[in-house]
């Protein structure tokens, strides 16, 4: 009966594919204009349709969370915005109607020739920019201008330099010409008539039609220096085309468009662009995170000859611009330091699965290829980072796929039911151990200069399968410079830098810092040290535990009878921890999504004792890890699990509970070499004689209301649902 109800709801909520994939409709976007990613049912985590908060509500009847099981999902991770299939299709239709006038104009031009339409900035756009108001239309057909001779002789269709945003498809890329500063390819036709163009007179220089009345001639004179153009752009009239053109100097495209008030064109599949001197062709969207959208691209020129990842970040303040630029800088610093120390750090070197074979640890993170920063108007910038692409899919997606395999084949009869629980547990522990084995050396290099601060299952990639995984680490958007982080109080020190990352992977100290700020945190030295030095250790440990919990049989399943009670207790402790932190994370997500009161949120966290709850859950989790370690050392039925003693020892070294940390508790702070030595040891080297049991640690309580509540940034606390 339940299955029938779910199927009925799913069939009602999910539209026929031919209706959804109507190519006459524009691509769906969030309210900020970012393209929505079609996730299908791959991330069925209790998400809710954002249209429920808009007039008319969700068309599928969604009113809250955990009501979307089996529904197709369309998401903008950058804005934390979700739509169900019905709302997505409805918004597509609405957007199609609102741009009908522009689309018809473009289609009529296309039908007049055998190829693409001439480049055009619609007159309404020009009039809007002249008036100083932003235009809602985004119909810029950015195609290069051909030579005048070609136009006069055969009306040759013009090619794209950038693509359209209103229904006209991109065509073949422009063949590379001699890269002079000025070129007929670096131009836009200005549609709208003399009056619309004349309104730009105070913004862009108009070349005298008595001196030059041809795009080609203007380009020749500009390159020869016969015409002075200090503003990097000018408007020229073409007698042969009977229209005006905006010419811009090479590399100044965005500046020119910003001068006209044209909204910036985002990346899209098929776009050919240059980033940091490398000419690339965008192939697909890889995903969207808290800082921006990442796209895969083929590097066409520049010597790399490989696939790269291009991250586009839109910044609306000088501080955001500095943060975006720092991501590229920190990658350059890490790779440069490694090379200076003798590490090869070869981008796109062949990847091995064995962490012990001398493979360069920094091949597991991106290497910076190049950066471009362009002004898009007053206090508006667009930063693009081109990096070597780390292969694989996100770990959270990898775990979802693997768990679905259990559901389809777990009771096939090939493997006795009594053995299934043990085999799943062995597989889970093996994968978690591989994660730490492979990434600990990488973090050792990173930690000499920086802390990542956003380690989680979304930013760790997996290439290969469960038997031969290759792990990588991406998204350094929240990374900090170690010297400044550890320095005196300042805007880039740990005291004042916005708390960052997915809060489900925070240690207890991060919650206290979030709630009350550094003054309160400093009253508890163990917590202060934990926050300053152990964020990446703790987050990697939580991620490894997430693997163990996700792939092991749930504590409620019968086949856990094949496992010792200590392993079932570990699963129960994890479930308790993850349930609580997911609830707290959802609170933060709701405030971010709705623009709610951040101070009220922090006060509620304080009053509810969130940091104390997290501390207690982590202490219980450490105790369960210790018991699992002891169980692996027994000579009973779990003797075959002795191979995972190193894993649980390393987890004790990584996961912190209110400042309590370490395989041998609190004897020394964790370091990455120590973590690697523990997880790489053979079980015969592990000896529990004389090992301490988990010490009871006093979790600090708040005895008074904090005097200062520091705001958190929109970028800092949110991660994809």
C-alpha positions as CSV (number, residue, x, y, z in Angstrom):
1,X,0.0,0.0,0.0
2,X,2.8,2.5,0.9
3,X,4.6,1.6,-2.3
4,X,1.5,2.2,-4.3
5,X,1.0,5.6,-2.7
6,X,4.7,6.6,-3.4
7,X,4.4,5.5,-7.0
8,X,1.1,7.5,-7.4
9,X,2.7,10.6,-5.9
10,X,5.8,10.2,-8.1
11,X,3.7,9.8,-11.2
12,X,1.7,12.9,-10.4
13,X,4.8,15.0,-9.5
14,X,7.0,14.0,-12.4
15,X,6.0,15.2,-15.8
16,X,6.4,13.2,-19.1
17,X,9.9,13.6,-20.4
18,X,8.7,15.0,-23.7
19,X,7.0,17.9,-21.9
20,X,9.9,18.6,-19.6
21,X,12.5,18.5,-22.4
22,X,10.6,20.9,-24.7
23,X,13.4,22.5,-26.6
24,X,11.2,25.5,-27.3
25,X,11.5,26.5,-23.7
26,X,14.4,28.4,-22.2
27,X,16.9,26.8,-19.8
28,X,15.5,26.9,-16.2
29,X,17.3,29.3,-13.8
30,X,17.1,30.3,-10.2
31,X,15.9,33.9,-9.3
32,X,19.5,35.0,-9.6
33,X,19.9,33.7,-13.1
34,X,22.1,30.7,-12.4
35,X,21.3,27.6,-14.4
36,X,19.4,24.9,-12.5
37,X,21.1,21.4,-12.5
38,X,18.8,18.4,-13.2
39,X,19.6,16.0,-10.4
40,X,16.7,13.5,-11.0
41,X,16.2,11.5,-7.8
42,X,20.0,11.1,-7.1
43,X,20.0,13.4,-4.1
44,X,16.8,12.4,-2.3
45,X,17.7,13.9,1.1
46,X,14.4,15.4,2.2
47,X,14.7,18.5,0.0
48,X,11.8,20.8,-0.4
49,X,10.5,22.8,-3.4
50,X,11.4,26.5,-3.0
51,X,8.3,27.5,-4.9
52,X,6.3,26.6,-1.8
53,X,7.2,30.0,-0.4
54,X,6.0,31.9,-3.5
55,X,2.5,33.0,-4.3
56,X,0.4,30.0,-5.4
57,X,2.8,27.6,-3.7
58,X,4.3,24.5,-5.1
59,X,2.4,22.9,-8.0
60,X,3.1,19.5,-6.6
61,X,1.6,20.4,-3.2
62,X,4.9,20.5,-1.3
63,X,4.6,22.5,1.9
64,X,7.8,21.5,3.8
65,X,10.7,19.2,3.9
66,X,10.8,15.4,3.5
67,X,7.8,15.4,1.2
68,X,9.6,14.9,-2.1
69,X,10.6,11.3,-2.1
70,X,10.9,10.0,-5.7
71,X,10.5,13.4,-7.3
72,X,12.8,14.8,-9.9
73,X,14.9,17.7,-8.5
74,X,16.3,20.8,-10.2
75,X,18.8,22.7,-8.1
76,X,21.0,25.8,-7.8
77,X,23.6,24.9,-5.2
78,X,24.9,28.5,-5.2
79,X,21.6,29.9,-4.1
80,X,20.4,26.8,-2.2
81,X,17.3,26.8,-4.5
82,X,15.3,23.7,-5.5
83,X,12.3,23.2,-7.8
84,X,10.2,20.1,-8.3
85,X,9.5,19.1,-11.9
86,X,6.1,20.8,-12.2
87,X,7.3,24.1,-10.9
88,X,10.4,23.9,-13.1
89,X,8.4,23.4,-16.2
90,X,5.9,26.1,-15.2
91,X,8.8,28.6,-14.8
92,X,10.2,27.6,-18.1
93,X,6.9,28.4,-19.8
94,X,6.7,31.7,-18.0
95,X,10.2,32.6,-19.0
96,X,9.5,31.7,-22.6
97,X,6.5,34.0,-22.7
98,X,8.4,36.9,-21.1
99,X,11.2,36.6,-23.8
100,X,8.9,35.9,-26.8
101,X,9.4,39.4,-28.3
102,X,13.2,39.1,-28.2
103,X,13.1,35.5,-29.5
104,X,10.9,36.3,-32.4
105,X,13.2,39.1,-33.4
106,X,16.2,36.8,-33.3
107,X,14.4,34.0,-35.2
108,X,13.3,36.4,-37.9
109,X,16.9,37.3,-38.5
110,X,18.0,33.7,-38.6
111,X,15.3,32.8,-41.1
112,X,16.5,35.5,-43.4
113,X,19.8,33.8,-44.1
114,X,21.1,30.3,-44.3
115,X,23.1,30.6,-41.1
116,X,23.2,32.6,-37.8
117,X,21.9,36.1,-37.3
118,X,24.1,39.1,-37.2
119,X,25.3,40.2,-33.8
120,X,22.8,42.4,-32.1
121,X,22.3,44.3,-28.9
122,X,18.5,45.0,-28.9
123,X,17.6,48.6,-28.8
124,X,15.7,48.2,-25.5
125,X,18.9,47.1,-23.9
126,X,20.8,50.2,-25.2
127,X,18.0,52.5,-24.1
128,X,18.0,50.9,-20.7
129,X,21.7,51.4,-20.3
130,X,21.5,55.0,-21.4
131,X,19.0,55.7,-18.8
132,X,21.1,54.0,-16.2
133,X,18.6,51.3,-15.5
134,X,19.3,47.6,-15.7
135,X,17.4,45.9,-18.5
136,X,15.6,42.6,-17.7
137,X,16.3,41.2,-21.2
138,X,19.3,39.0,-21.8
139,X,19.3,38.6,-25.6
140,X,22.8,39.5,-26.5
141,X,23.8,37.6,-29.7
142,X,27.5,38.0,-29.5
143,X,28.9,37.0,-32.9
144,X,32.1,38.3,-34.4
145,X,31.9,40.8,-37.3
146,X,33.2,39.4,-40.6
147,X,35.3,41.4,-43.0
148,X,33.5,44.1,-45.0
149,X,34.5,42.3,-48.2
150,X,32.8,39.1,-47.2
151,X,29.6,40.9,-46.2
152,X,29.5,42.8,-49.5
153,X,30.1,39.7,-51.6
154,X,28.1,36.9,-50.1
155,X,26.4,37.9,-46.9
156,X,28.5,35.2,-45.1
157,X,26.8,34.2,-41.8
158,X,28.6,35.5,-38.8
159,X,29.9,33.2,-36.2
160,X,29.6,33.4,-32.4
161,X,32.3,34.7,-30.1
162,X,29.9,34.1,-27.2
163,X,26.6,32.3,-27.4
164,X,23.0,33.6,-27.1
165,X,20.8,33.4,-24.1
166,X,17.4,33.4,-25.9
167,X,17.0,30.4,-28.1
168,X,19.7,30.8,-30.8
169,X,22.2,27.9,-30.8
170,X,26.0,28.4,-30.9
171,X,27.7,27.3,-34.1
172,X,31.3,26.4,-34.9
173,X,34.0,28.2,-33.0
174,X,36.0,31.0,-34.7
175,X,39.2,29.9,-36.2
176,X,42.2,31.6,-34.6
177,X,43.3,34.7,-36.3
178,X,46.4,36.8,-35.8
179,X,46.0,38.2,-32.3
180,X,46.2,41.9,-32.9
181,X,44.9,44.2,-30.2
182,X,42.0,45.2,-32.4
183,X,40.1,42.8,-34.7
184,X,36.8,42.6,-36.6
185,X,36.1,39.5,-34.4
186,X,36.2,41.7,-31.4
187,X,33.0,43.6,-32.1
188,X,29.2,43.7,-31.5
189,X,26.6,45.2,-33.8
190,X,24.4,47.8,-32.1
191,X,20.8,47.4,-33.2
192,X,18.3,50.2,-32.3
193,X,18.9,53.0,-34.7
194,X,20.7,56.3,-34.6
195,X,18.8,57.6,-31.6
196,X,19.6,54.7,-29.3
197,X,23.2,54.7,-30.3
198,X,23.5,58.5,-29.9
199,X,22.6,58.1,-26.2
200,X,25.9,56.3,-25.7
201,X,27.8,59.4,-26.9
202,X,28.8,60.3,-23.3
203,X,29.9,56.8,-22.5
204,X,31.8,55.5,-25.6
205,X,33.8,57.4,-28.2
206,X,32.2,57.6,-31.7
207,X,34.7,57.5,-34.5
208,X,34.1,60.3,-37.1
209,X,32.2,58.9,-40.0
210,X,34.0,61.3,-42.3
211,X,37.3,59.7,-41.3
212,X,36.3,56.0,-41.1
213,X,33.1,54.3,-42.2
214,X,34.1,50.7,-42.2
215,X,34.8,48.1,-39.4
216,X,37.8,46.7,-41.3
217,X,39.3,50.2,-41.9
218,X,38.7,51.2,-38.3
219,X,40.5,48.0,-37.1
220,X,43.5,48.8,-39.4
221,X,43.8,52.4,-38.2
222,X,43.5,51.4,-34.5
223,X,46.2,48.8,-34.8
224,X,48.4,51.2,-36.7
225,X,47.9,53.9,-34.1
226,X,46.4,56.3,-36.6
227,X,43.3,56.6,-34.4
228,X,43.8,57.1,-30.6
229,X,41.4,55.1,-28.4
230,X,42.5,55.4,-24.7
231,X,39.2,53.9,-23.5
232,X,39.8,50.4,-25.0
233,X,36.5,50.7,-26.9
234,X,34.8,52.8,-29.6
235,X,31.8,52.9,-31.9
236,X,32.2,52.9,-35.7
237,X,29.6,53.2,-38.4
238,X,29.7,50.7,-41.3
239,X,28.4,52.0,-44.7
240,X,28.3,48.5,-46.1
241,X,26.2,47.0,-43.3
242,X,24.4,50.3,-42.6
243,X,24.8,50.0,-38.9
244,X,26.9,50.8,-35.9
245,X,29.4,48.5,-34.2
246,X,31.1,48.5,-30.8
247,X,34.8,47.6,-31.2
248,X,36.7,46.7,-28.1
249,X,40.4,46.0,-27.5
250,X,41.4,42.4,-27.0
251,X,40.8,41.3,-23.4
252,X,38.4,44.2,-22.7
253,X,35.1,42.5,-23.8
254,X,33.6,42.5,-20.3
255,X,34.6,46.1,-19.7
256,X,32.9,47.1,-22.9
257,X,29.7,45.3,-22.1
258,X,29.7,46.7,-18.6
259,X,30.0,50.2,-20.1
260,X,26.8,49.6,-22.1
261,X,25.1,48.1,-19.1
262,X,24.7,44.6,-20.7
263,X,24.3,41.8,-18.1
264,X,27.3,39.5,-18.1
265,X,26.9,36.2,-20.0
266,X,27.6,33.1,-17.9
267,X,29.5,30.1,-19.1
268,X,27.6,27.5,-21.1
269,X,28.3,24.3,-23.0
270,X,30.1,25.0,-26.3
271,X,31.5,28.4,-25.3
272,X,35.1,29.0,-26.4
273,X,37.0,31.3,-24.2
274,X,40.5,32.2,-23.0
275,X,41.5,32.0,-19.3
276,X,45.0,32.9,-18.2
277,X,46.3,32.6,-21.8
278,X,44.7,29.1,-22.4
279,X,42.0,28.8,-25.0
280,X,39.3,26.4,-23.8
281,X,36.0,25.0,-25.0
282,X,33.4,24.4,-22.3
283,X,32.0,20.8,-22.4
284,X,29.7,20.3,-19.4
285,X,28.7,21.7,-16.0
286,X,30.3,19.8,-13.2
287,X,28.3,21.3,-10.3
288,X,27.7,24.4,-8.2
289,X,29.0,25.1,-4.8
290,X,28.8,27.8,-2.2
291,X,31.2,30.1,-4.2
292,X,30.3,29.5,-7.8
293,X,29.7,27.1,-10.7
294,X,32.3,24.8,-12.0
295,X,32.5,23.7,-15.7
296,X,34.6,21.1,-17.5
297,X,36.4,22.3,-20.6
298,X,38.9,21.0,-23.1
299,X,42.1,23.0,-23.3
300,X,42.5,23.7,-27.0
301,X,45.7,25.7,-26.9
302,X,48.5,26.8,-24.6
303,X,50.5,23.6,-24.2
304,X,48.4,21.7,-21.7
305,X,46.4,19.5,-24.1
306,X,44.2,18.3,-21.3
307,X,40.8,18.7,-19.6
308,X,40.5,21.6,-17.2
309,X,37.8,22.7,-14.7
310,X,36.8,26.4,-14.9
311,X,35.2,27.9,-11.8
312,X,33.2,31.1,-12.3
313,X,32.7,33.4,-9.3
314,X,30.6,36.5,-9.3
315,X,31.7,39.1,-6.7
316,X,29.7,42.1,-5.5
317,X,32.2,43.6,-3.2
318,X,36.0,44.1,-3.0
319,X,36.2,41.7,-0.1
320,X,34.4,39.0,-2.1
321,X,36.8,39.7,-5.0
322,X,39.8,39.2,-2.7
323,X,38.4,35.9,-1.5
324,X,37.8,34.7,-5.0
325,X,41.3,35.6,-6.1
326,X,42.8,34.0,-3.1
327,X,41.5,30.5,-4.1
328,X,43.8,30.6,-7.2
329,X,46.6,32.1,-5.2
330,X,46.5,29.4,-2.5
331,X,46.6,26.6,-5.1
332,X,49.6,28.3,-6.7
333,X,51.3,28.6,-3.3
334,X,50.8,25.0,-2.5
335,X,51.9,23.6,-5.8
336,X,54.8,26.1,-6.0
337,X,56.0,25.2,-2.5
338,X,55.9,21.5,-3.4
339,X,57.9,22.0,-6.5
340,X,60.5,24.0,-4.5
341,X,60.8,21.1,-2.1
342,X,61.3,18.6,-4.8
343,X,57.8,17.3,-5.4
344,X,57.0,16.8,-9.1
345,X,53.4,17.8,-8.8
346,X,52.6,16.8,-12.4
347,X,49.2,17.9,-13.5
348,X,47.1,15.1,-14.9
349,X,49.8,12.5,-14.2
350,X,48.6,8.9,-14.3
351,X,46.7,8.1,-11.2
352,X,47.4,5.0,-9.1
353,X,45.2,3.6,-6.4
354,X,48.1,2.7,-4.1
355,X,48.9,5.4,-1.6
356,X,52.3,3.8,-0.8
357,X,53.8,3.7,-4.2
358,X,55.4,7.2,-4.1
359,X,52.7,8.8,-6.2
360,X,52.7,12.6,-5.9
361,X,50.1,13.5,-3.2
362,X,49.4,16.9,-4.9
363,X,48.1,15.1,-8.0
364,X,45.0,14.7,-5.9
365,X,44.2,18.4,-5.8
366,X,43.8,20.9,-8.7
367,X,46.7,22.7,-10.1
368,X,46.1,26.3,-11.1
369,X,46.2,26.9,-14.9
370,X,45.3,30.5,-15.1
371,X,42.9,33.2,-13.8
372,X,40.9,36.1,-15.3
373,X,39.3,38.9,-13.5
374,X,36.9,41.3,-15.2
375,X,34.9,44.3,-14.0
376,X,31.2,44.0,-14.8
377,X,30.2,47.4,-13.5
378,X,30.4,49.4,-10.3
379,X,31.4,47.1,-7.5
380,X,30.8,44.0,-9.7
381,X,33.5,41.5,-10.8
382,X,33.6,38.2,-12.4
383,X,36.5,35.9,-11.6
384,X,37.3,32.7,-13.6
385,X,39.8,30.2,-12.3
386,X,41.1,27.5,-14.7
387,X,42.4,24.4,-12.9
388,X,43.5,20.9,-13.9
389,X,40.5,18.7,-13.5
390,X,40.5,16.1,-10.7
391,X,38.6,13.1,-12.1
392,X,35.8,11.4,-10.3
393,X,32.4,12.0,-8.8
394,X,31.6,13.4,-5.4
395,X,31.9,11.0,-2.5
396,X,28.4,11.5,-1.4
397,X,27.1,10.6,-4.9
398,X,29.5,7.6,-4.9
399,X,28.0,6.4,-1.6
400,X,24.5,6.8,-2.9
401,X,25.2,4.7,-6.0
402,X,27.0,2.0,-3.9
403,X,24.1,1.8,-1.4
404,X,21.6,1.3,-4.3
405,X,23.7,-1.7,-5.4
406,X,23.1,-3.3,-2.0
407,X,19.4,-2.8,-2.3
408,X,19.3,-4.6,-5.7
409,X,21.5,-7.5,-5.0
410,X,21.8,-7.9,-1.3
411,X,19.4,-10.8,-1.1
412,X,20.3,-12.7,-4.3
413,X,21.1,-15.8,-2.4
414,X,24.6,-16.0,-3.8
415,X,25.9,-14.7,-0.4
416,X,24.4,-16.2,2.7
417,X,22.4,-13.6,4.7
418,X,24.5,-14.1,7.8
419,X,27.6,-13.1,5.8
420,X,26.2,-10.0,4.1
421,X,26.5,-7.8,7.2
422,X,30.2,-8.7,7.7
423,X,31.0,-8.3,4.0
424,X,29.4,-4.8,3.8
425,X,31.2,-3.8,6.9
426,X,34.5,-5.0,5.5
427,X,33.9,-3.1,2.3
428,X,33.0,0.1,4.2
429,X,36.1,-0.1,6.4
430,X,38.3,-0.7,3.4
431,X,37.0,2.3,1.6
432,X,37.3,4.5,4.6
433,X,40.9,3.4,5.2
434,X,41.8,4.1,1.5
435,X,40.4,7.6,1.9
436,X,42.7,8.4,4.9
437,X,45.7,6.6,3.3
438,X,45.5,8.6,0.1
439,X,44.6,12.0,1.5
440,X,46.7,12.2,4.6
441,X,49.9,12.8,2.6
442,X,48.0,15.4,0.5
443,X,46.9,17.3,3.7
444,X,50.5,17.1,4.9
445,X,51.6,19.2,2.0
446,X,48.6,21.6,2.2
447,X,48.9,22.1,6.0
448,X,52.4,23.7,5.6
449,X,50.7,26.8,4.0
450,X,47.0,26.6,4.4
451,X,43.9,25.0,6.0
452,X,41.1,23.8,3.6
453,X,38.2,24.4,6.1
454,X,35.6,22.8,3.8
455,X,36.4,19.1,3.9
456,X,33.3,17.0,3.4
457,X,31.8,14.3,1.2
458,X,30.8,16.8,-1.5
459,X,34.3,18.2,-1.9
460,X,36.1,14.8,-2.0
461,X,36.0,13.1,-5.4
462,X,36.2,9.3,-6.1
463,X,37.5,7.9,-9.4
464,X,37.3,4.1,-10.0
465,X,35.2,1.6,-8.1
466,X,35.0,0.4,-4.5
467,X,37.8,-2.1,-5.0
468,X,40.2,0.4,-6.5
469,X,39.2,4.0,-5.5
470,X,41.2,7.1,-6.3
471,X,40.4,10.0,-4.0
472,X,40.8,13.7,-4.8
473,X,40.2,17.0,-2.9
474,X,38.6,20.0,-4.6
475,X,37.1,23.5,-3.8
476,X,39.6,25.6,-1.9
477,X,37.2,28.5,-1.8
478,X,37.2,28.7,2.0
479,X,40.9,28.0,2.4
480,X,43.0,30.3,4.6
481,X,46.6,31.4,4.6
482,X,48.2,29.6,7.6
483,X,50.5,32.5,8.6
484,X,47.7,35.0,8.7
485,X,45.2,32.5,10.2
486,X,47.5,32.0,13.2
487,X,48.6,35.6,13.5
488,X,47.3,38.4,15.8
489,X,43.7,39.6,15.7
490,X,42.9,40.8,12.3
491,X,40.5,40.4,9.3
492,X,42.4,37.3,8.1
493,X,43.1,35.7,11.5
494,X,41.1,32.8,13.1
495,X,39.5,35.3,15.4
496,X,37.6,37.2,12.7
497,X,37.5,35.1,9.6
498,X,33.9,33.9,8.9
499,X,33.2,30.4,10.1
500,X,33.1,28.2,7.0
501,X,32.1,24.9,5.6
502,X,29.4,22.4,6.1
503,X,28.4,22.5,9.8
504,X,27.7,18.8,9.9
505,X,31.5,18.3,9.8
506,X,32.3,21.0,12.4
507,X,34.0,20.1,15.7
508,X,32.4,21.4,18.9
509,X,34.7,24.4,18.9
510,X,33.4,25.6,15.6
511,X,29.9,25.7,16.9
512,X,31.0,27.7,19.9
513,X,32.9,30.1,17.6
514,X,29.8,30.4,15.4
515,X,27.5,31.1,18.4
516,X,29.6,33.5,20.4
517,X,32.8,34.5,18.7
518,X,36.4,34.1,19.5
519,X,36.3,35.9,22.9
520,X,34.1,33.2,24.4
521,X,36.0,30.4,22.6
522,X,39.3,31.7,24.1
523,X,38.0,30.9,27.6
524,X,38.4,27.2,26.8
525,X,42.0,26.6,25.7
526,X,41.4,23.0,24.5
527,X,38.5,24.2,22.3
528,X,40.4,27.2,21.1
529,X,43.4,25.0,20.0
530,X,40.9,22.5,18.4
531,X,39.4,25.3,16.3
532,X,42.7,26.9,15.3
533,X,44.5,23.7,14.3
534,X,42.3,20.7,13.9
535,X,39.4,21.6,11.5
536,X,40.7,19.6,8.6
537,X,41.6,16.6,10.8
538,X,38.2,16.4,12.3
539,X,36.3,16.9,9.0
540,X,38.3,14.1,7.3
541,X,37.6,11.8,10.3
542,X,33.9,12.5,10.1
543,X,33.9,11.9,6.4
544,X,35.6,8.5,6.9
545,X,33.1,7.6,9.5
546,X,30.3,8.7,7.1
547,X,31.7,6.0,4.7
548,X,31.6,3.4,7.3
549,X,28.1,4.3,8.4
550,X,26.7,4.7,4.9
551,X,27.9,1.3,3.6
552,X,27.5,-0.8,6.7
553,X,24.1,-2.4,7.3
554,X,21.9,-0.2,9.4
555,X,21.6,-1.1,13.1
556,X,17.9,-2.0,12.5
557,X,18.6,-4.7,9.9
558,X,18.7,-8.4,10.8
559,X,22.0,-9.0,9.1
560,X,23.8,-7.0,11.7
561,X,23.6,-10.1,13.9
562,X,26.7,-11.3,12.1
563,X,28.6,-8.3,13.5
564,X,29.8,-7.8,17.1
565,X,27.7,-5.5,19.2
566,X,30.5,-3.0,19.3
567,X,30.1,-2.3,15.6
568,X,26.3,-2.0,16.0
569,X,27.0,0.5,18.8
570,X,29.2,2.5,16.5
571,X,26.4,2.7,13.9
572,X,23.9,3.8,16.6
573,X,26.3,6.5,17.9
574,X,26.8,7.7,14.4
575,X,23.1,7.8,13.7
576,X,22.5,9.9,16.8
577,X,25.3,12.3,15.9
578,X,24.3,12.7,12.3
579,X,20.6,13.1,13.1
580,X,21.3,16.0,15.5
581,X,23.8,17.8,13.3
582,X,21.6,17.5,10.3
583,X,18.8,19.1,12.2
584,X,21.0,22.0,13.2
585,X,22.3,22.3,9.7
586,X,18.8,22.5,8.4
587,X,18.2,25.5,10.7
588,X,21.1,27.3,9.2
589,X,20.0,26.4,5.7
590,X,16.5,27.8,6.3
591,X,17.8,31.1,7.6
592,X,20.2,31.4,4.7
593,X,17.5,30.5,2.2
594,X,14.9,32.9,3.5
595,X,17.2,35.7,4.5
596,X,16.2,35.2,8.2
597,X,17.6,36.8,11.4
598,X,21.1,35.5,11.9
599,X,21.3,36.8,15.4
600,X,18.1,35.1,16.4
601,X,19.4,31.9,15.0
602,X,22.6,32.1,17.1
603,X,20.6,32.9,20.2
604,X,18.5,29.8,19.6
605,X,21.6,27.7,19.2
606,X,22.9,29.0,22.5
607,X,19.7,28.5,24.3
608,X,19.3,25.0,23.0
609,X,22.9,24.2,23.9
610,X,23.8,23.1,20.4
611,X,27.6,23.1,20.9
612,X,27.1,21.0,24.1
613,X,24.9,18.5,22.2
614,X,27.5,18.2,19.5
615,X,30.3,17.8,22.0
616,X,28.4,15.0,23.9
617,X,27.6,13.2,20.6
618,X,31.2,13.4,19.5
619,X,32.3,12.0,22.9
620,X,29.9,9.1,22.5
621,X,31.2,8.6,19.0
622,X,34.8,8.5,20.1
623,X,33.9,5.9,22.8
624,X,32.2,3.8,20.1
625,X,35.3,4.0,17.9
626,X,37.5,2.9,20.8
627,X,35.2,-0.1,21.4
628,X,35.3,-1.0,17.7
629,X,39.0,-0.9,17.8
630,X,39.1,-3.2,20.8
631,X,36.6,-5.6,19.1
632,X,39.0,-5.8,16.1
633,X,41.7,-7.0,18.4
634,X,39.7,-10.0,19.8
635,X,40.4,-13.5,18.8
636,X,36.7,-14.4,18.3
637,X,34.5,-14.3,15.2
638,X,35.8,-10.8,14.4
639,X,39.5,-11.9,14.2
640,X,39.3,-11.4,10.4
641,X,38.6,-7.7,11.1
642,X,42.0,-7.1,12.8
643,X,43.1,-5.6,9.5
644,X,40.9,-2.6,10.4
645,X,42.7,-1.8,13.7
646,X,44.7,0.8,11.9
647,X,41.6,2.5,10.6
648,X,40.0,2.9,14.0
649,X,43.3,4.0,15.5
650,X,43.5,6.7,12.8
651,X,39.9,7.8,13.4
652,X,40.7,8.3,17.1
653,X,43.6,10.5,15.9
654,X,41.3,12.5,13.7
655,X,38.0,12.9,15.4
656,X,37.9,15.4,18.3
657,X,35.4,15.7,21.1
658,X,35.5,19.0,22.9
659,X,39.3,19.1,22.6
660,X,39.8,15.5,23.5
661,X,41.7,13.9,20.6
662,X,44.3,11.3,19.7
663,X,44.8,7.5,19.6
664,X,46.6,8.0,22.9
665,X,44.5,10.8,24.2
666,X,45.8,14.3,24.6
667,X,49.4,13.2,24.7
668,X,50.2,15.4,21.6
669,X,48.3,17.3,19.0
670,X,47.5,15.3,15.8
671,X,49.7,15.7,12.8
672,X,49.3,14.3,9.3
673,X,52.4,12.1,9.4
674,X,51.2,10.5,12.6
675,X,47.7,9.9,11.0
676,X,49.4,8.3,8.0
677,X,51.6,6.1,10.1
678,X,48.7,4.8,12.1
679,X,46.4,4.0,9.1
680,X,49.3,2.5,7.1
681,X,50.4,0.2,9.9
682,X,49.7,-3.5,9.6
683,X,47.4,-5.0,12.3
684,X,50.3,-6.9,13.7
685,X,51.9,-3.6,14.7
686,X,48.8,-2.5,16.6
687,X,49.0,-3.2,20.4
688,X,46.3,-2.2,22.8
689,X,48.1,-3.2,25.9
690,X,48.0,-0.3,28.3
691,X,45.7,1.8,26.1
692,X,43.6,4.3,27.8
693,X,39.9,4.1,27.8
694,X,37.9,7.1,26.7
695,X,38.2,9.8,29.4
696,X,35.2,11.7,30.6
697,X,35.7,15.2,29.3
698,X,33.8,18.2,30.8
699,X,32.0,19.9,28.0
700,X,32.0,23.7,28.6
701,X,28.6,25.2,29.4
702,X,27.6,28.8,28.7
703,X,26.7,30.5,32.0
704,X,25.7,33.8,30.6
705,X,24.5,35.4,27.4
706,X,27.4,36.3,25.1
707,X,28.1,40.0,24.7
708,X,28.9,39.8,21.0
709,X,27.3,37.8,18.2
710,X,29.3,38.0,15.0
711,X,27.3,37.6,11.7
712,X,28.1,34.7,9.4
713,X,28.5,35.3,5.7
714,X,26.1,33.8,3.1
715,X,29.1,31.9,1.6
716,X,30.5,30.5,4.8
717,X,28.0,28.2,6.4
718,X,26.1,26.7,3.5
719,X,26.8,23.7,1.5
720,X,24.7,21.8,-1.0
721,X,21.8,19.8,0.5
